[in-house]
Amino acid sequence: MLLACLLPSRPDDSLALIGRAIAAAPERPDLVWLQAQVCQEVTRCDPEPIERHLRELDPSNGAGWMGALARANSSRNDEAMDAALAAIGHSDRVDIYLDNAHRAT
């Protein structure tokens, strides 16, 4: 199921599949990170609540601020970019959970 979420050709379907995976394992921040990544590819999906949830699940990880940084950079919002960089800088680590991608849900 997790591999299907990574298929770039059908992000809408991928969102549904990753939602099912999260429902089965809601405490896994790696799945929430993946959901945020897929959400960024779907026009009707707002990644900010997902990223907030990731920061709640794993508050010491700066990866939950990467989407905010990318959006701030794209919109050339220096204040938002500084805030995201500060949050990342104050985190204990930045982990995009690649070591967990092989785990079955």
Backbone as a ProteinNet text record, in pm:
[ID]
protein_1_A
[PRIMARY]
MLLACLLPSRPDDSLALIGRAIAAAPERPDLVWLQAQVCQEVTRCDPEPIERHLRELDPSNGAGWMGALARANSSRNDEAMDAALAAIGHSDRVDIYLDNAHRAT
[TERTIARY]
82.6	0	87.2	195.7	280	341.5	384.2	443.6	344	219.5	117.5	103.6	132.2	124.4	232.7	336.6	448.2	432.4	327.6	309.7	273.7	359.6	334	222	182.8	82.8	-59.3	-84.8	-219.8	-218.3	-180.8	-171.5	-304.2	-418	-547	-569	-541.6	-554	-453.4	-335.1	-231.9	-274.7	-341.7	-389.8	-487.4	-575.6	-671.4	-599.3	-501.9	-428.2	-346	-279.6	-200.6	-292.6	-411.9	-509.8	-549.4	-566.2	-596.4	-480.4	-358.8	-241.5	-231.6	-259.6	-254.2	-364.7	-481.1	-589.9	-550.1	-471.7	-427.1	-312.6	-235.9	-120	-106.7	-199.4	-203	-83.5	-6.5	106.2	235.8	231	352.2	376.8	473.6	502.1	556	618	668.3	554.6	441	325.7	264.8	263.1	209.5	300.7	432.3	525.1	497.2	476.4	446.3	314.7	215.8	88	107.6	189.8	216.2	284.3	375.2	444.3	347.7	261.6	164.3	63.9	22.2	-74.7	-25	102.6	157.2	138.5	113.5	94.2	-52.3	-143	-286.2	-338.9	-394	-438.1	-536.9	-631.2	-735.6	-693.9	-572.1	-525	-444	-474.2	-401.4	-302.7	-172.8	-76.4	-52.4	-93.3	-62	-117.7	-243.3	-290.8	-214.7	-176.6	-100.1	37.2	100.2	231.6	222.3	114.5	94.3	83.4	9.1	-5.9	129.3	210	343.9	426.5	419.2	494.7	445.4	315.3	262	312.7	316.5	363.5	513	589.7	735.9	790.1	768	801.7	951.1	1037.1	1180.5	1236.7	1150.6	1193.8	1157.5	1257	1235	1170.7	1157.2	1097.4	954.4	886.5	750.2	740.7	853.7	857.4	904.5	941.7	997.1	894.7	770.3	665.8	642.1	638.8	621.2	737.4	856.5	973.5	962.4	921.3	907.6	801.2	688	582.3	627.4	696.3	745.3	846.6	931.4	1029.5	960.7	862.4	789.9	716.4	662.2	586.9	674.8	801.8	899	857.7	806.8	764.7	881.5	960.5	1081.2	1050.8	944.6	908.7	872.6	791	753.6	874.6	962	1081.3	1171.7	1188.5	1269.3	1209.1	1076	1009.7	1030.8	1016.1	1035.7	1181.2	1273.7	1415.9	1451	1393.5	1418.1	1365.1	1246	1188	1274.3	1319.2	1406.1	1537.8	1592	1717.5	1708.3	1590.9	1572.7	1534.3	1513.8	1477	1601.3	1577.5	1688.1	1747.9	1664.3	1709	1612	1651.8	1563.5	1569.6	1461.6	1454.4	1334	1358.4	1246.5	1203.9	1242.9	1190.6	1221	1324.4	1356.4	1390.1	1441.9	1474.4	1349.8	1233.8	1108.5	1025	1065.7	982.5	960.9	1044.5	1032	936.3	894.8	809	670	613.9	475.8	379.5	264.5	162.3	63.6
-118.5	0	125.1	126.4	243.8	278.8	181.2	208.9	274.4	238.1	299.1	448	489	630.5	711.7	647.9	718.8	736.7	681.4	691.5	834.7	901.9	1042.3	1064.9	963.5	983.4	997.1	954.7	960.3	1009.2	1135.2	1183.8	1180.7	1200	1192.9	1054.3	951.2	814.4	788.9	844.6	826.9	885.6	1000.4	1061	969.1	907.1	815	696	642.2	526.8	562.5	675.9	714.8	746.7	798	819.9	689.9	585	452.6	401.2	421.9	377.1	450.9	580.6	659	616.3	585.1	537.6	407.4	325.2	199	219	326.3	351.3	502.1	562.1	707.4	767.2	687	738.5	745.4	710.8	706.1	837.8	916.3	1043.7	1024.9	912.4	890	886	830.2	826.8	965.5	1042.8	1178.5	1264.6	1246	1318.4	1283.7	1155.4	1113.4	1175	1179.8	1241.6	1388.8	1459.1	1599.8	1614.9	1524.5	1531.6	1507.4	1408.9	1379	1493.7	1547.6	1657.1	1777.1	1803.8	1916.8	1902.4	1780.8	1755.2	1762.4	1779.5	1780.6	1922.3	1982.6	2122.2	2146.4	2059	2081.7	2045	2000.4	1957.8	2069.1	2096.4	2196.2	2123.5	2135.1	2060.4	2116.9	2239.5	2300.5	2224	2178.4	2101	1968.3	1910.3	1784.7	1811.2	1920	1955.6	1989	2054.5	2082.2	1951.9	1857.1	1725.7	1656	1665.1	1606.4	1669.1	1800.6	1868	1827.6	1797.3	1748.7	1607.7	1523.3	1385.5	1378.3	1465.8	1461	1603.2	1664.4	1805.9	1838.5	1741.8	1770.4	1762.9	1731.6	1714.4	1837.8	1899	2016.8	1987.6	1860.8	1826	1878	1893	1944.9	2090	2157.5	2296.8	2311.5	2202.8	2212	2263.1	2221.4	2268.5	2418	2465.1	2608.6	2687.1	2633.3	2699.1	2705.5	2595	2592.1	2691.3	2697.3	2791	2935.5	2962.9	3098.4	3138.5	3046.8	3074.6	3100.7	3017.1	3033.7	3166.2	3209.4	3335.2	3455.4	3429.2	3534.2	3611.3	3536.9	3593.8	3578.6	3682.1	3676.4	3651.3	3710.8	3693.2	3547.1	3487.7	3347.2	3256.3	3292.4	3212.2	3216.7	3333.9	3346.8	3265.3	3268.4	3193.4	3042.8	2994.5	2851.2	2811.1	2893.3	2863.5	2864.8	2957.3	2962.1	2835.1	2792.7	2670.8	2549.3	2540	2428.8	2436.6	2556.5	2575.1	2539.2	2554.5	2521.1	2374.5	2301.8	2160.4	2078.5	1962.1	1872.4	1805.1	1786.7	1716.1	1745.1	1710.4	1713.6	1573.4	1500.7	1360.3	1343.1	1303.4	1282.7	1136.6	1060.3	926.2	824.8	845.3	747.9	611.4	607.5	478.7	400.5	467.2	399.8	363.7	405.7	387.8	242.2	155.1	12.5	-61.2	0.7	-67.9	-90.7	-204.6	-234.3	-166.8	-127.1	-66.3	-170.1
0	0	0	75.5	83.1	-51.2	-127.3	-257.4	-351.8	-341.8	-427.6	-398.8	-276.3	-240.3	-307.7	-351	-412	-561.5	-621	-764.9	-803.2	-877.7	-908.6	-1008.1	-1084	-1187.7	-1132.8	-1010.3	-954	-810.1	-787	-649.4	-574.6	-644	-574.4	-514.7	-594.5	-544.2	-433	-448.3	-347.4	-213.5	-216.1	-91.1	-19.1	-94.6	-32.7	29.2	-39.4	12.3	135.9	132	248.9	366.2	338.8	445.3	512.5	434.5	491	574.5	527.2	602.2	736.1	734.8	858.2	954	901.1	986.7	1058.2	990.2	1049.6	1148.9	1131.6	1218.2	1242.5	1318.6	1332.8	1406.6	1475.2	1552.4	1471.6	1344	1262.1	1188	1235.9	1169.5	1027.9	998.4	862.4	761.3	801.1	711.6	694.8	802.3	794.3	706.6	718.2	630.6	484.5	456.8	320.1	272.1	359.7	325	288.5	363.5	333.3	197.8	165.5	37.1	-78.4	-64.6	-169.7	-180.4	-67.1	-65.5	-146	-141	-214.9	-365.3	-412.7	-555.6	-598.1	-501.8	-529.4	-505.6	-609	-601.9	-488.8	-470	-370.3	-227.8	-208.8	-77.1	-11.2	114.1	192.6	283.8	258.8	338.8	479.1	505.7	634.6	754.6	755.5	871	886.8	775.6	781.1	841.9	799.1	853.7	1002.8	1044.7	1188	1265.2	1207.8	1271.9	1283	1179.3	1183.7	1295.3	1308.5	1414.7	1552.8	1565.6	1693.4	1722.9	1621.1	1640.1	1668.2	1606	1616.2	1631.1	1748.3	1765.7	1758.4	1774.5	1769.3	1627.7	1531	1392.3	1309.1	1248.8	1166.1	1032	995.2	865.5	853.6	964.3	962.4	917.8	908	863.3	720	654.7	519.2	417.3	429.9	339	354.1	478.3	502.5	442.9	454.9	396.6	244.5	183	36.8	-11	59.1	19.7	38	147.1	171.3	64.3	26.7	-77.4	-211.3	-244.5	-371.2	-379.6	-267.9	-266.8	-232.7	-211.4	-176.8	-52.1	44.7	172.2	270.8	281.7	364.5	511.3	560.9	702.2	731	644.8	662.9	643.5	550.9	528	652.1	709.1	831	946.1	957.4	1064.6	1046.8	924.6	899	922.1	874.8	896.6	1045	1120.3	1264.3	1331.7	1292.4	1350.4	1317.7	1194.4	1155.2	1233.3	1245.2	1317.5	1464.5	1523.3	1664.6	1685.8	1579	1594.4	1628.8	1685.5	1720.2	1597.5	1495.4	1375	1262	1140.9	1024.6	964.8	982.8	942.9	851	726.5	633.2	627.6	726.5	751.5	641.6	565	461	518.1	638.6	700.1	738.6	744.9	779.3	657.5	538.3	419.1	384	431.3	397.6	489	600.5	696.2	639.9	669.2	627	722.5	673.7	759.2	805.6
[MASK]
+++++++++++++++++++++++++++++++++++++++++++++++++++++++++++++++++++++++++++++++++++++++++++++++++++++++++

